[in-house]
Amino acid sequence: MTFKYKILSIDGGGIRGIIPAMIIAEIERRTNKPICQLFDMIAGTSTGGILALSLAKPHPHNPKIPHYKASDLINLYRENGERIFNQSLIAKISSLYELFAAPKFPSDGRKSVLEEYLGKETQIEEALTEVLITSYETELRMPVYFTSNKETEKTSGLDFHRVCRGIRMVEAAMATSAAPTFFEPVAVPTDNKPNGLYSLIDGGVFANNPTSLAVMEAIIASKKKARELKQPNKKLAIDEILVVSIGTGSLTRQYEFDQVKRWGQAQWIQPIISMVLDGQSEAVGSQLDQLLPDADGDPKQYYRFQPRLTKGNDDIDDPSPENIEKLQERAKLLINARTDELDDLCKLLVETPTVVDREKKLVPQM
């Protein structure tokens, strides 16, 4: 089997994004290539969206190469976690304030960090490979997908919007990571609403694991291109897509029946968020295991890397050095346990050209 398209998908999970950052850094180390040159699309939700944008951001002094290696982004979490998840004094001393009066964290620290990494004016259409970033519109009650593909932007539907032109990377990053109760919604300018503003929250409310969404987006875009070019062979089949999906750790914290049966609204607020995010991620992973099974004699098509968080806090907002160290330990253990599989994947990624690479070979040299 020859793959014609390669997708990297990165789950949401707040500070636990250091786990996929380390796994991606290992892929870059073994292939000796930047991740944006190995994949046709990088999809991400929340912290995964931040990683996707950072990995595809062009260097300010040479826009043909990426600004960051994945190893650089490990420090995004190690050095800036406490700036992002920084409670005000009043929130720290008042549980009622935290639960009912305002988001848990101000957005200033997060915005400052993201502007430092992504730049204040970098446009999403400048991405070095296609990116797909999820968010949710609270007024229209529909998904909004930030994409660097100007062609797919034209095919928004009645129940979702795709946006590209005029969108800054930092706006997409702020929107996809605006987790309800943790951060306030983000207003992003748009021509698609009478009031001129999207009201956006974290895409994790519907797609914490955006892998299946990314696969469908790739297939839909290929069908559109095939129709426009009148070349049916341009249409992607699902078995022609190599999929790499990286999680931020599956949760192991248990909530016993005798404990939760007495809970009211206040007690459920934080646990239900983690349950929804984790449940959606695991459901998509399981579905893709069935949809893209290994075939005898063919290269593996679907790689899912998801450590179990038997150590480390599964909260999305614990940036303590102790927790960061434990999360890194989980990532290292997964890398060591699946080193042969990672070798196979890296070999496949290097040997399989991206769409851009194939098209370059078709262009006559002057």
C-alpha positions in Angstrom: 0.0 0.0 0.0 1.2 3.5 -0.9 0.0 6.4 1.2 -0.9 9.6 -0.6 -1.6 11.8 2.4 -0.2 12.0 6.0 -2.1 13.5 9.0 -0.7 14.3 12.4 -3.5 14.9 15.0 -2.8 16.2 18.6 -5.4 16.0 21.4 -6.2 18.8 23.9 -5.2 18.5 27.5 -3.7 21.8 28.8 -0.4 21.4 30.6 -0.3 17.8 29.6 0.5 19.0 26.1 4.1 18.4 27.1 3.5 14.7 26.4 2.8 15.1 22.7 5.6 17.7 22.5 8.1 15.1 23.6 6.8 12.4 21.3 6.9 14.7 18.3 10.4 15.8 19.3 11.4 12.2 19.2 9.9 11.8 15.7 11.9 14.8 14.5 15.1 13.5 16.1 14.8 10.1 14.5 13.8 11.4 11.0 16.1 14.4 11.2 13.3 16.4 9.6 10.9 19.1 10.9 7.5 17.8 11.5 5.9 20.2 9.0 7.9 18.6 6.2 6.7 15.1 7.2 2.9 15.7 7.2 0.3 17.1 4.8 -1.9 18.2 7.7 -1.4 18.9 11.4 -4.7 19.0 13.3 -5.0 20.1 16.9 -7.4 21.0 19.6 -6.6 23.3 22.6 -3.0 22.6 23.7 -2.8 20.4 20.6 -3.9 23.3 18.4 -1.1 25.5 20.0 1.4 22.8 19.1 0.1 22.5 15.6 0.4 26.2 14.9 3.8 26.5 16.5 5.2 23.5 14.5 3.9 25.1 11.2 4.9 28.7 12.0 7.5 30.0 9.5 10.8 31.5 10.8 10.7 35.3 10.7 14.1 35.5 8.9 13.5 32.6 6.5 9.8 31.8 5.9 10.6 28.6 4.1 11.7 26.9 7.3 9.9 26.4 10.6 10.5 28.7 13.5 10.5 25.9 16.1 11.6 22.4 16.6 9.3 20.3 18.7 12.0 20.2 21.4 11.7 24.0 21.6 8.1 23.6 22.5 8.7 21.4 25.5 9.9 24.6 27.1 6.6 26.3 26.3 5.2 24.1 29.1 8.2 23.8 31.4 9.0 27.6 31.5 5.6 29.2 30.8 3.0 26.9 32.5 2.8 29.0 35.6 2.3 32.2 33.5 -0.6 30.5 31.6 -2.3 28.9 34.7 -1.9 31.8 37.0 -4.8 32.4 39.4 -5.5 35.9 40.8 -5.2 36.3 44.5 -8.9 36.6 45.1 -9.5 33.3 43.2 -7.0 31.5 45.3 -8.5 32.5 48.6 -12.2 32.1 47.6 -13.6 28.9 46.3 -17.0 30.5 45.7 -15.4 33.1 43.5 -13.6 30.4 41.5 -16.7 28.3 41.0 -19.4 31.0 40.3 -18.1 34.5 39.7 -15.4 34.3 37.0 -13.1 32.0 35.0 -10.5 30.3 37.1 -7.6 32.0 35.3 -7.2 35.4 33.6 -6.3 35.2 29.9 -3.5 37.8 30.0 -0.7 35.3 30.8 -1.9 32.9 28.1 -2.1 35.6 25.5 1.3 37.0 26.3 2.9 33.5 26.0 1.2 32.8 22.7 2.1 36.1 21.2 5.8 35.4 22.2 5.7 32.0 20.4 3.4 32.7 17.5 4.0 36.5 16.9 1.3 39.1 17.1 0.7 39.3 13.4 1.6 35.9 11.9 -1.3 34.8 9.6 -2.6 31.3 9.7 -2.4 31.1 5.9 1.4 31.4 6.3 1.6 27.9 7.9 4.3 25.7 6.3 1.9 22.8 6.1 -1.9 22.7 6.3 -3.2 23.2 9.8 -6.7 22.5 11.2 -7.6 24.0 14.5 -10.9 23.5 16.3 -13.1 25.9 18.3 -16.8 26.3 19.1 -19.0 29.4 18.6 -21.2 30.0 21.6 -23.8 32.3 19.9 -24.2 30.4 16.6 -23.8 27.1 18.5 -21.6 25.5 15.9 -18.0 24.5 15.3 -15.6 26.9 13.8 -12.5 25.4 12.1 -9.4 27.5 11.6 -7.6 26.3 8.5 -4.6 27.5 6.5 -6.2 26.0 3.4 -7.9 28.9 1.6 -9.7 26.5 -0.8 -11.5 24.6 1.9 -12.5 27.9 3.6 -14.9 28.4 0.7 -16.9 25.3 1.6 -18.3 26.2 5.0 -21.7 24.7 5.8 -24.9 25.7 7.5 -23.8 24.0 10.7 -20.1 24.9 10.8 -17.7 27.5 9.5 -14.2 27.2 8.1 -12.1 30.4 8.3 -8.7 31.3 7.0 -8.1 34.7 5.5 -7.4 37.5 7.9 -7.0 35.1 10.9 -3.8 35.5 13.0 -2.2 32.4 14.4 -2.5 33.8 17.9 -6.2 34.3 17.5 -6.7 30.7 16.5 -4.5 29.6 19.4 -6.4 31.7 22.0 -9.8 30.4 20.7 -9.0 26.7 20.6 -7.6 26.9 24.2 -10.3 28.9 25.8 -11.5 26.0 28.0 -14.8 26.8 29.7 -14.6 27.6 33.4 -10.8 27.9 33.1 -10.6 30.9 30.6 -13.1 33.4 29.2 -14.3 33.1 25.6 -12.3 34.8 22.9 -13.7 37.3 20.4 -12.4 37.0 16.9 -13.3 39.4 14.1 -15.4 37.8 11.3 -17.5 38.8 8.3 -19.7 35.8 8.9 -21.8 37.4 11.6 -23.8 40.7 11.7 -22.0 41.9 14.8 -18.6 41.2 13.3 -17.3 39.0 16.1 -17.1 35.3 16.8 -17.6 34.2 20.4 -15.3 31.2 20.7 -14.4 28.6 23.2 -12.1 25.5 23.3 -12.7 23.0 20.5 -12.5 20.2 23.1 -16.2 20.7 23.8 -16.8 18.6 20.7 -13.5 17.4 19.3 -10.8 17.0 22.0 -9.3 14.3 19.8 -9.7 15.9 16.3 -8.3 12.8 14.3 -11.6 11.7 12.7 -12.4 15.3 11.8 -9.0 15.7 10.2 -9.5 12.5 8.1 -12.9 13.7 6.9 -11.5 17.2 6.1 -8.7 15.6 3.9 -11.2 13.4 2.0 -13.7 16.2 1.5 -11.0 18.6 0.2 -9.6 15.9 -2.2 -13.1 15.3 -3.6 -13.6 19.0 -4.2 -10.2 19.2 -6.0 -11.0 16.1 -8.1 -14.2 17.7 -9.3 -12.6 21.0 -10.1 -9.8 19.4 -12.0 -12.0 16.7 -13.5 -9.5 14.2 -12.4 -11.1 11.4 -10.3 -7.7 10.0 -9.4 -7.1 13.0 -7.2 -9.8 11.8 -4.8 -8.4 10.3 -1.6 -9.6 6.9 -0.4 -9.5 6.4 3.3 -7.0 3.6 3.1 -4.6 6.0 1.3 -4.2 8.2 4.4 -1.5 7.6 7.0 -2.7 8.8 10.4 -0.7 9.6 13.5 -2.7 10.6 16.6 -1.0 11.7 19.8 -2.9 12.1 23.1 -2.1 14.0 26.3 -2.5 11.0 28.6 -5.6 8.8 29.4 -7.1 9.5 32.8 -6.9 6.9 35.6 -8.5 8.9 38.4 -11.6 7.0 39.7 -14.8 8.5 41.0 -16.6 5.9 43.1 -20.4 5.6 42.9 -20.8 6.3 46.7 -18.9 9.5 46.2 -20.5 10.9 43.1 -24.1 10.0 43.9 -24.2 12.8 46.4 -22.7 15.4 44.2 -24.5 18.5 43.1 -23.7 21.1 40.4 -20.6 22.6 42.2 -18.9 19.2 42.7 -19.6 18.1 39.1 -18.2 21.2 37.4 -14.5 20.2 37.1 -14.9 16.4 37.0 -17.5 16.5 34.2 -15.2 18.6 32.0 -12.3 16.0 32.3 -14.8 13.1 31.7 -16.2 14.7 28.6 -12.7 15.5 27.1 -11.3 12.1 28.0 -14.4 10.2 26.9 -14.4 11.9 23.5 -10.7 11.3 23.0 -10.9 7.6 23.9 -14.1 7.1 21.8 -12.5 8.5 18.6 -9.3 6.5 19.2 -11.4 3.3 19.6 -13.4 4.1 16.4 -10.3 4.6 14.4 -8.8 1.4 15.6 -11.8 -0.3 14.0 -11.9 1.9 10.9 -8.2 1.6 10.1 -7.2 -1.9 11.2 -3.8 -3.3 10.5 -3.8 -5.4 7.3 -1.5 -8.4 6.8 1.5 -7.5 4.7 0.6 -3.8 4.5 2.2 -1.0 6.4 0.5 0.1 9.5 -1.9 2.9 8.7 -3.0 4.2 12.1 -0.7 5.1 15.0 -2.1 6.2 18.3 0.3 7.2 21.1 -1.5 7.7 24.4 0.2 7.0 27.8 -1.8 6.2 30.9 -1.4 8.7 33.6 -0.7 6.4 36.5 1.8 9.0 37.6 1.3 12.7 37.3 -1.8 14.9 37.8 -4.4 14.4 35.2 -5.7 18.0 35.8 -5.1 20.2 32.8 -3.9 23.1 34.9 -1.2 21.8 37.2 2.1 23.5 36.0 4.1 22.6 39.1 7.7 21.4 38.4 6.9 18.1 40.2 3.9 17.4 37.9 5.8 18.5 34.7 8.6 16.0 35.7 6.1 13.2 36.1 4.3 13.9 32.8 7.7 13.9 31.0 8.4 10.6 32.7 5.2 9.1 31.2 6.2 10.3 27.8 9.7 8.8 28.1 8.3 5.5 29.2 5.9 5.4 26.2 8.8 6.2 23.8 10.9 3.5 25.2 8.1 0.9 25.3 7.2 1.6 21.6 10.6 2.3 20.2 10.4 -0.3 17.5 7.0 1.0 16.4 8.4 4.5 16.4 11.3 3.4 14.2 8.8 1.8 11.7 6.7 5.0 11.7 9.7 7.3 11.2 10.9 5.1 8.3 7.5 5.3 6.7 7.2 9.0 7.2 10.6 9.6 5.5 9.9 7.2 2.6 6.3 8.6 1.9 6.4 12.0 0.2 3.9 14.7 1.1 1.6 16.1 -1.6 3.8 19.1 -1.9 6.9 16.9 -2.4 5.1 14.9 -5.2 3.9 18.1 -6.9 7.4 19.6 -6.9 8.7 16.5 -8.8 6.0 17.1 -11.5 7.0 20.7 -12.1 9.5 21.0 -15.0 12.9 22.3 -13.9 14.1 25.4 -15.7 
